[in-house]
Amino acid sequence: MTEPTTVDEAGVLAEITDVLRRVLDDLELEDIPVTPDTRFVEDLDLESIDLVTLTAELRARYGERVDFPAFFASLELSEIIGLTVGRLVRHIVGSLR
């Protein structure tokens, strides 16, 4: 696990954007702004395997302090489909504080 450089929302958003670029190497993120309102499924076309890969990368980054399985288990299917980057950022920041 690497230590996060910061635990503020802007820093976590930047880290998630960086991970998305690695996970979705075929997606041109330069053409799609990643903001707190960006939806993983509807805007970025992530499939379930992409979300699994993303959370695995983030878990490697943040370790056990951020419980991604419990977070996703607490969501209804419609909430997962509509999940925004901002909601995930807030979960990460809240877990790290």
RONU-667064 format. One record per atom (N, C-alpha, C, O, CB): residue number from 0; atom name; z, y, x. Coordinates in steps of 0.05 Angstrom, whole numbers. Glycine has a CB too. Layout:
BEGIN
NUM  CA  Z  Y  X
...
% end
This chain:
BEGIN
0  N  0  -24  17
0  CA  0  0  0
0  C  0  25  18
0  O  15  27  37
0  CB  24  0  -19
1  N  -17  43  12
1  CA  -17  69  25
1  C  -1  89  9
1  O  -2  88  -16
1  CB  -46  80  31
2  N  13  106  22
2  CA  29  126  8
2  C  11  147  -4
2  O  -7  157  9
2  CB  50  139  27
3  N  15  153  -30
3  CA  -1  174  -42
3  C  4  201  -28
3  O  26  206  -20
3  CB  5  176  -72
4  N  -17  216  -26
4  CA  -14  242  -12
4  C  2  262  -29
4  O  14  280  -19
4  CB  -41  254  -5
5  N  1  259  -55
5  CA  15  277  -73
5  C  20  263  -100
5  O  7  243  -106
5  CB  -2  303  -77
6  N  39  274  -115
6  CA  44  262  -141
6  C  40  283  -163
6  O  49  279  -186
6  CB  73  252  -143
7  N  25  304  -157
7  CA  19  323  -179
7  C  -7  314  -192
7  O  -22  298  -181
7  CB  15  352  -168
8  N  -12  324  -216
8  CA  -35  314  -232
8  C  -61  319  -219
8  O  -79  302  -220
8  CB  -34  328  -259
9  N  -65  342  -206
9  CA  -90  348  -192
9  C  -95  328  -169
9  O  -118  319  -165
9  CB  -90  377  -181
10  N  -74  321  -154
10  CA  -77  302  -132
10  C  -83  274  -142
10  O  -100  261  -131
10  CB  -52  302  -116
11  N  -70  266  -163
11  CA  -75  239  -175
11  C  -103  238  -187
11  O  -117  218  -184
11  CB  -54  232  -196
12  N  -112  259  -200
12  CA  -139  261  -210
12  C  -159  257  -188
12  O  -179  243  -191
12  CB  -144  287  -225
13  N  -155  271  -166
13  CA  -173  268  -143
13  C  -173  240  -132
13  O  -194  230  -124
13  CB  -165  288  -121
14  N  -150  227  -131
14  CA  -149  200  -121
14  C  -163  180  -140
14  O  -176  162  -131
14  CB  -119  191  -117
15  N  -159  184  -166
15  CA  -173  167  -185
15  C  -203  171  -183
15  O  -218  151  -184
15  CB  -163  173  -214
16  N  -212  195  -180
16  CA  -240  201  -176
16  C  -251  186  -152
16  O  -273  175  -152
16  CB  -246  231  -175
17  N  -236  187  -130
17  CA  -244  173  -105
17  C  -246  143  -110
17  O  -265  131  -101
17  CB  -224  179  -83
18  N  -226  132  -124
18  CA  -227  103  -129
18  C  -251  96  -147
18  O  -264  76  -143
18  CB  -201  94  -143
19  N  -256  113  -167
19  CA  -279  109  -185
19  C  -305  108  -169
19  O  -323  92  -175
19  CB  -280  130  -207
20  N  -308  126  -150
20  CA  -332  126  -133
20  C  -336  100  -118
20  O  -358  90  -115
20  CB  -331  150  -113
21  N  -314  89  -109
21  CA  -315  63  -94
21  C  -321  40  -113
21  O  -337  22  -107
21  CB  -290  58  -78
22  N  -307  40  -136
22  CA  -310  17  -155
22  C  -338  18  -168
22  O  -350  -4  -172
22  CB  -288  19  -177
23  N  -347  41  -174
23  CA  -373  44  -188
23  C  -394  55  -170
23  O  -405  76  -175
23  CB  -370  62  -213
24  N  -400  41  -148
24  CA  -418  51  -128
24  C  -446  56  -139
24  O  -462  71  -127
24  CB  -420  32  -105
25  N  -453  43  -162
25  CA  -479  48  -174
25  C  -479  72  -193
25  O  -500  80  -203
25  CB  -489  23  -188
26  N  -456  83  -198
26  CA  -454  106  -216
26  C  -454  132  -200
26  O  -439  135  -181
26  CB  -428  105  -234
27  N  -471  150  -208
27  CA  -472  176  -194
27  C  -451  194  -206
27  O  -457  209  -224
27  CB  -501  188  -196
28  N  -427  194  -194
28  CA  -405  211  -205
28  C  -410  240  -199
28  O  -398  257  -212
28  CB  -379  202  -193
29  N  -428  246  -180
29  CA  -434  274  -175
29  C  -447  287  -200
29  O  -444  311  -204
29  CB  -452  277  -151
30  N  -461  271  -215
30  CA  -474  281  -239
30  C  -456  281  -264
30  O  -463  293  -284
30  CB  -499  264  -245
31  N  -433  267  -262
31  CA  -414  265  -284
31  C  -387  277  -275
31  O  -374  264  -258
31  CB  -412  236  -294
32  N  -380  299  -285
32  CA  -354  310  -277
32  C  -331  293  -287
32  O  -330  286  -311
32  CB  -350  339  -287
33  N  -313  286  -269
33  CA  -289  271  -277
33  C  -267  291  -281
33  O  -257  304  -263
33  CB  -281  249  -256
34  N  -259  294  -307
34  CA  -238  313  -314
34  C  -216  297  -329
34  O  -220  274  -335
34  CB  -249  336  -332
35  N  -194  310  -336
35  CA  -174  296  -352
35  C  -184  287  -379
35  O  -173  267  -390
35  CB  -150  315  -356
36  N  -205  299  -389
36  CA  -216  291  -415
36  C  -237  270  -413
36  O  -247  260  -434
36  CB  -227  315  -429
37  N  -245  262  -389
37  CA  -265  242  -386
37  C  -255  215  -396
37  O  -232  207  -389
37  CB  -274  240  -356
38  N  -271  201  -412
38  CA  -263  175  -423
38  C  -276  153  -406
38  O  -300  154  -400
38  CB  -271  173  -453
39  N  -259  134  -399
39  CA  -269  112  -381
39  C  -292  97  -393
39  O  -312  91  -380
39  CB  -246  94  -374
40  N  -289  90  -419
40  CA  -309  73  -432
40  C  -333  89  -442
40  O  -356  84  -435
40  CB  -297  57  -455
41  N  -327  110  -457
41  CA  -348  125  -471
41  C  -364  143  -452
41  O  -388  146  -455
41  CB  -337  141  -493
42  N  -351  155  -432
42  CA  -364  174  -415
42  C  -374  161  -389
42  O  -396  168  -379
42  CB  -346  197  -408
43  N  -358  143  -378
43  CA  -366  130  -352
43  C  -378  102  -356
43  O  -386  90  -336
43  CB  -341  128  -335
44  N  -379  93  -380
44  CA  -390  66  -386
44  C  -376  44  -371
44  O  -389  24  -363
44  CB  -419  66  -380
45  N  -350  46  -367
45  CA  -335  24  -354
45  C  -333  1  -373
45  O  -329  4  -397
45  CB  -307  34  -345
46  N  -336  -22  -362
46  CA  -332  -47  -377
46  C  -304  -57  -369
46  O  -291  -47  -351
46  CB  -354  -69  -370
47  N  -295  -78  -383
47  CA  -268  -88  -379
47  C  -264  -96  -350
47  O  -242  -92  -339
47  CB  -262  -111  -397
48  N  -284  -109  -337
48  CA  -281  -117  -310
48  C  -278  -93  -291
48  O  -264  -94  -271
48  CB  -305  -134  -301
49  N  -291  -71  -298
49  CA  -289  -46  -282
49  C  -260  -35  -284
49  O  -249  -26  -264
49  CB  -309  -26  -291
50  N  -249  -36  -308
50  CA  -221  -27  -312
50  C  -202  -44  -296
50  O  -182  -34  -284
50  CB  -213  -27  -341
51  N  -207  -70  -295
51  CA  -190  -88  -280
51  C  -192  -82  -250
51  O  -171  -80  -236
51  CB  -198  -118  -285
52  N  -216  -77  -241
52  CA  -220  -70  -213
52  C  -207  -43  -206
52  O  -194  -40  -185
52  CB  -250  -70  -206
53  N  -211  -24  -224
53  CA  -199  2  -220
53  C  -168  0  -218
53  O  -156  12  -200
53  CB  -206  21  -243
54  N  -156  -14  -237
54  CA  -127  -16  -236
54  C  -117  -32  -212
54  O  -95  -27  -202
54  CB  -116  -29  -262
55  N  -133  -51  -203
55  CA  -125  -66  -178
55  C  -125  -47  -154
55  O  -107  -48  -138
55  CB  -144  -90  -174
56  N  -145  -30  -153
56  CA  -147  -11  -131
56  C  -124  9  -133
56  O  -111  16  -113
56  CB  -174  4  -132
57  N  -118  18  -157
57  CA  -96  37  -160
57  C  -69  24  -155
57  O  -51  37  -144
57  CB  -96  49  -189
58  N  -66  -1  -162
58  CA  -41  -15  -157
58  C  -37  -18  -126
58  O  -15  -16  -117
58  CB  -41  -43  -170
59  N  -59  -23  -112
59  CA  -57  -25  -83
59  C  -48  3  -71
59  O  -34  4  -51
59  CB  -84  -33  -70
60  N  -57  23  -85
60  CA  -50  51  -76
60  C  -22  59  -82
60  O  -8  70  -66
60  CB  -70  70  -88
61  N  -13  52  -107
61  CA  13  62  -116
61  C  35  41  -116
61  O  59  47  -119
61  CB  10  73  -143
62  N  28  16  -114
62  CA  48  -6  -113
62  C  62  -11  -139
62  O  51  -5  -161
62  CB  69  1  -92
63  N  85  -23  -137
63  CA  100  -32  -161
63  C  112  -9  -177
63  O  120  -14  -200
63  CB  122  -50  -152
64  N  113  15  -167
64  CA  124  37  -181
64  C  108  44  -206
64  O  119  56  -225
64  CB  127  61  -164
65  N  83  38  -206
65  CA  66  43  -230
65  C  59  16  -242
65  O  44  0  -230
65  CB  40  60  -221
66  N  69  11  -265
66  CA  65  -15  -278
66  C  41  -14  -296
66  O  43  -8  -320
66  CB  91  -23  -295
67  N  17  -19  -284
67  CA  -8  -18  -299
67  C  -9  -39  -321
67  O  -18  -33  -343
67  CB  -31  -21  -281
68  N  -1  -64  -316
68  CA  -3  -84  -338
68  C  14  -76  -363
68  O  4  -79  -385
68  CB  7  -111  -328
69  N  38  -66  -358
69  CA  54  -57  -381
69  C  42  -33  -395
69  O  43  -32  -420
69  CB  83  -50  -372
70  N  30  -15  -380
70  CA  17  8  -392
70  C  -6  -1  -410
70  O  -8  8  -433
70  CB  6  27  -370
71  N  -24  -18  -400
71  CA  -46  -27  -417
71  C  -37  -45  -440
71  O  -49  -44  -461
71  CB  -66  -43  -400
72  N  -16  -60  -436
72  CA  -5  -77  -458
72  C  6  -60  -480
72  O  7  -69  -503
72  CB  16  -96  -447
73  N  15  -36  -474
73  CA  27  -18  -494
73  C  5  -5  -511
73  O  12  8  -532
73  CB  45  2  -481
74  N  -20  -7  -503
74  CA  -41  7  -517
74  C  -55  -11  -538
74  O  -58  -35  -533
74  CB  -62  18  -497
75  N  -63  1  -560
75  CA  -80  -13  -579
75  C  -108  -13  -568
75  O  -115  2  -550
75  CB  -79  2  -608
76  N  -125  -31  -578
76  CA  -152  -33  -569
76  C  -167  -7  -571
76  O  -181  1  -553
76  CB  -167  -55  -585
77  N  -163  7  -593
77  CA  -177  33  -597
77  C  -167  53  -576
77  O  -183  71  -567
77  CB  -172  44  -625
78  N  -142  52  -567
78  CA  -131  70  -547
78  C  -143  63  -519
78  O  -148  81  -503
78  CB  -101  68  -546
79  N  -148  38  -514
79  CA  -160  30  -489
79  C  -189  39  -488
79  O  -198  50  -468
79  CB  -159  -1  -485
80  N  -203  36  -510
80  CA  -231  45  -512
80  C  -233  75  -509
80  O  -251  85  -496
80  CB  -244  36  -539
81  N  -214  90  -520
81  CA  -214  119  -518
81  C  -197  130  -495
81  O  -193  154  -493
81  CB  -204  131  -543
82  N  -188  113  -477
82  CA  -171  121  -455
82  C  -184  143  -438
82  O  -207  140  -429
82  CB  -163  97  -438
83  N  -169  164  -434
83  CA  -180  186  -417
83  C  -167  184  -389
83  O  -146  172  -385
83  CB  -173  214  -430
84  N  -181  197  -370
84  CA  -171  198  -343
84  C  -144  213  -343
84  O  -126  205  -329
84  CB  -191  212  -324
85  N  -142  233  -359
85  CA  -117  249  -360
85  C  -93  233  -369
85  O  -71  236  -359
85  CB  -121  272  -379
86  N  -97  215  -389
86  CA  -75  198  -398
86  C  -66  180  -376
86  O  -42  176  -372
86  CB  -83  182  -423
87  N  -84  168  -361
87  CA  -77  151  -339
87  C  -64  167  -317
87  O  -45  158  -304
87  CB  -102  136  -328
88  N  -74  191  -311
88  CA  -61  208  -291
88  C  -32  214  -299
88  O  -14  212  -282
88  CB  -77  235  -288
89  N  -28  221  -324
89  CA  0  228  -333
89  C  18  203  -330
89  O  41  206  -323
89  CB  -1  238  -362
90  N  8  180  -336
90  CA  24  155  -333
90  C  31  151  -304
90  O  54  145  -298
90  CB  8  131  -344
91  N  12  155  -286
91  CA  17  151  -257
91  C  38  171  -247
91  O  57  164  -234
91  CB  -9  153  -241
92  N  33  197  -254
92  CA  51  218  -245
92  C  79  213  -256
92  O  99  216  -241
92  CB  41  245  -253
93  N  81  206  -281
93  CA  107  201  -293
93  C  122  177  -280
93  O  146  178  -278
93  CB  105  196  -322
94  N  107  157  -273
94  CA  119  134  -260
94  C  128  140  -231
94  O  148  128  -222
94  CB  99  111  -259
95  N  115  158  -218
95  CA  122  164  -190
95  C  143  185  -187
95  O  155  189  -166
95  CB  97  174  -176
96  N  150  199  -209
96  CA  170  220  -207
96  C  198  208  -212
96  O  218  223  -211
96  CB  165  241  -228
% end
